[in-house]
């Protein structure tokens, strides 16, 4: 359980760092780029992958897709935290689990039972209430576009990572190193464009913040994998604990520390999000 708690802490910390980026005028594209560089270094240190296999591995289209999606969705995550806060962004990210579940039904012929269908219905209702704003509130397009992109992006990433786990020719940890490397290459190309075309100045503070971001981002993944290994006979507990833990802790941090404002329907959405995850978990455990 300690692995799961550490993973939840690291996940929420990433959102907090993205929230603080605006206050301290940190460049998100620069920080995200160095985040992946630092993650590569940590992967080499902790996973000790076989470099010969990594070098000779052909760039599978799944790897390439993840290499592009990871930084793009990370940028959307940062924009969502900046525009609508930690609470709503964390909920959008965690409810993205419904996309791989739907993919299982439409693409892999998975059978849906009553509880799972109810969980999906509750989950999509939760998204509506969570992102709801009163008509009198100031609303920008990005207030809903970015969390929707986070929702879709993380859902697609989850599907692709499940496919990566099915690749037998190379260990999963080595696959992660390859993906981090591709994400870094995509990010550095973007960074060079901003530096030379847009004349954005590269700053040491962004490198430092990127390394800190990479530290928590990597250990979020590492301890989530360790939690699954430690509780290999009870994956649903890890799955539910991670999603509910991030929503609860993220909500407390957003409301109590950053004073994020939620209306009554937003709170209802928060409650429905937790209920949906519980229902989905029950359906996975008992196949009902």
DALINGI-V755697 format. One record per backbone hydrogen bond with DSSP energy under -1.0 kcal/mol. CO is the residue of the C=O (numbers start at 1). NH is the residue of the N-H. E is the energy in kcal/mol with one decimal. If there is no record, write none. Layout:
co=CO nh=NH e=E
co=CO nh=NH e=E
This chain:
co=1 nh=5 e=-2.2
co=2 nh=6 e=-2.2
co=3 nh=7 e=-2.3
co=4 nh=8 e=-2.4
co=5 nh=9 e=-2.4
co=6 nh=10 e=-2.5
co=7 nh=11 e=-2.3
co=8 nh=12 e=-2.4
co=9 nh=13 e=-2.2
co=10 nh=14 e=-1.9
co=11 nh=15 e=-1.4
co=12 nh=16 e=-2.2
co=13 nh=17 e=-2.7
co=14 nh=18 e=-2.0
co=15 nh=19 e=-1.9
co=16 nh=20 e=-2.3
co=17 nh=21 e=-1.2
co=20 nh=24 e=-2.0
co=21 nh=26 e=-2.9
co=22 nh=25 e=-1.0
co=27 nh=31 e=-2.7
co=28 nh=32 e=-3.1
co=29 nh=33 e=-1.7
co=30 nh=34 e=-2.1
co=31 nh=35 e=-1.8
co=32 nh=36 e=-1.5
co=33 nh=37 e=-1.4
co=34 nh=38 e=-2.5
co=35 nh=39 e=-2.0
co=36 nh=40 e=-2.1
co=37 nh=41 e=-1.8
co=38 nh=42 e=-2.3
co=39 nh=43 e=-2.3
co=40 nh=44 e=-2.3
co=41 nh=45 e=-1.7
co=42 nh=46 e=-3.0
co=43 nh=47 e=-2.1
co=50 nh=54 e=-1.8
co=51 nh=55 e=-2.7
co=52 nh=56 e=-2.0
co=53 nh=57 e=-1.2
co=58 nh=60 e=-1.8
co=60 nh=64 e=-2.2
co=61 nh=65 e=-2.4
co=62 nh=66 e=-2.3
co=63 nh=67 e=-2.6
co=64 nh=68 e=-1.6
co=65 nh=69 e=-2.8
co=66 nh=70 e=-2.7
co=68 nh=72 e=-1.6
co=69 nh=73 e=-3.3
co=70 nh=74 e=-1.9
co=71 nh=75 e=-2.4
co=72 nh=76 e=-1.9
co=73 nh=77 e=-2.6
co=74 nh=78 e=-2.4
co=75 nh=79 e=-2.3
co=76 nh=80 e=-2.6
co=77 nh=81 e=-2.5
co=78 nh=82 e=-2.2
co=79 nh=83 e=-2.2
co=80 nh=84 e=-3.1
co=85 nh=89 e=-1.4
co=86 nh=90 e=-2.9
co=87 nh=91 e=-1.8
co=88 nh=92 e=-2.4
co=89 nh=93 e=-2.6
co=90 nh=94 e=-2.6
co=91 nh=95 e=-2.6
co=94 nh=97 e=-1.2
co=95 nh=98 e=-1.9
co=96 nh=99 e=-1.7
co=97 nh=101 e=-1.4
co=98 nh=102 e=-2.5
co=99 nh=103 e=-2.4
co=100 nh=104 e=-2.1
co=101 nh=105 e=-1.2
co=102 nh=106 e=-2.8
co=103 nh=107 e=-2.9
co=103 nh=108 e=-1.1
co=104 nh=110 e=-2.8
co=113 nh=117 e=-2.0
co=114 nh=118 e=-2.4
co=115 nh=119 e=-2.6
co=116 nh=120 e=-2.3
co=117 nh=121 e=-2.3
co=118 nh=122 e=-2.6
co=119 nh=123 e=-2.3
co=120 nh=124 e=-2.4
co=121 nh=125 e=-1.7
co=122 nh=126 e=-2.2
co=123 nh=127 e=-1.8
co=124 nh=128 e=-1.6
co=125 nh=129 e=-2.2
co=126 nh=130 e=-2.7
co=127 nh=131 e=-2.0
co=134 nh=137 e=-2.0
co=140 nh=143 e=-1.3
co=141 nh=144 e=-1.4
co=141 nh=145 e=-2.2
co=142 nh=146 e=-1.2
co=144 nh=148 e=-1.6
co=145 nh=149 e=-2.3
co=146 nh=150 e=-2.4
co=147 nh=151 e=-2.6
co=148 nh=152 e=-2.7
co=149 nh=153 e=-3.1
co=150 nh=154 e=-2.5
co=151 nh=155 e=-1.3
co=152 nh=156 e=-2.4
co=153 nh=157 e=-2.5
co=154 nh=158 e=-2.2
co=155 nh=159 e=-1.7
co=156 nh=160 e=-2.3
co=157 nh=161 e=-2.5
co=158 nh=162 e=-1.8
co=159 nh=163 e=-1.6
co=160 nh=164 e=-2.2
co=161 nh=165 e=-2.1
co=164 nh=167 e=-1.7
co=171 nh=175 e=-2.1
co=172 nh=176 e=-2.1
co=173 nh=177 e=-1.7
co=174 nh=178 e=-2.1
co=175 nh=179 e=-2.5
co=176 nh=180 e=-2.9
co=177 nh=181 e=-2.0
co=178 nh=182 e=-2.4
co=179 nh=183 e=-2.6
co=180 nh=184 e=-2.2
co=181 nh=185 e=-2.2
co=182 nh=186 e=-2.4
co=183 nh=187 e=-2.3
co=184 nh=188 e=-3.0
co=185 nh=189 e=-1.9
co=186 nh=190 e=-1.8
co=187 nh=191 e=-2.5
co=188 nh=192 e=-2.5
co=189 nh=193 e=-1.9
co=190 nh=194 e=-2.2
co=191 nh=195 e=-2.2
co=192 nh=196 e=-2.7
co=193 nh=197 e=-2.3
co=193 nh=198 e=-1.6
co=194 nh=200 e=-3.2
co=203 nh=207 e=-1.2
co=204 nh=208 e=-2.5
co=205 nh=209 e=-2.5
co=206 nh=210 e=-2.1
co=207 nh=211 e=-2.1
co=208 nh=212 e=-2.0
co=209 nh=213 e=-2.6
co=210 nh=214 e=-2.7
co=211 nh=215 e=-2.1
co=212 nh=216 e=-1.9
co=213 nh=217 e=-2.5
co=214 nh=218 e=-2.7
co=215 nh=219 e=-2.2
co=216 nh=220 e=-1.7
co=217 nh=221 e=-1.4
co=218 nh=222 e=-2.8
co=219 nh=223 e=-2.4
co=220 nh=224 e=-1.3
co=221 nh=225 e=-2.3
co=222 nh=226 e=-2.1
co=223 nh=227 e=-2.1
co=224 nh=228 e=-1.8
co=225 nh=229 e=-2.0
co=226 nh=230 e=-2.9
co=227 nh=231 e=-2.1
co=231 nh=234 e=-1.9
co=234 nh=238 e=-1.1
co=235 nh=239 e=-2.7
co=236 nh=240 e=-3.0
co=237 nh=241 e=-2.7
co=238 nh=242 e=-2.5
co=239 nh=243 e=-1.9
co=240 nh=244 e=-2.9
co=241 nh=245 e=-2.2
co=242 nh=246 e=-2.3
co=243 nh=247 e=-1.9
co=244 nh=248 e=-2.7
co=245 nh=249 e=-2.8
co=246 nh=250 e=-2.5
co=247 nh=251 e=-1.9
co=248 nh=252 e=-2.3
co=249 nh=253 e=-2.5
co=250 nh=254 e=-2.5
co=251 nh=255 e=-2.7
co=252 nh=256 e=-2.6
co=253 nh=257 e=-1.7
co=253 nh=258 e=-1.6
co=254 nh=260 e=-2.5
co=263 nh=267 e=-2.0
co=264 nh=268 e=-1.9
co=265 nh=269 e=-2.2
co=266 nh=270 e=-2.2
co=267 nh=271 e=-2.3
co=268 nh=272 e=-2.6
co=269 nh=273 e=-2.3
co=270 nh=274 e=-1.8
co=271 nh=275 e=-2.2
co=272 nh=276 e=-2.7
co=273 nh=277 e=-2.0
co=274 nh=278 e=-2.1
co=275 nh=279 e=-2.4
co=276 nh=280 e=-2.6
co=277 nh=281 e=-2.2
co=278 nh=282 e=-2.5
co=279 nh=283 e=-2.4
co=280 nh=284 e=-1.7
co=281 nh=285 e=-2.2
co=282 nh=286 e=-2.7
co=283 nh=287 e=-1.1
co=288 nh=115 e=-2.1
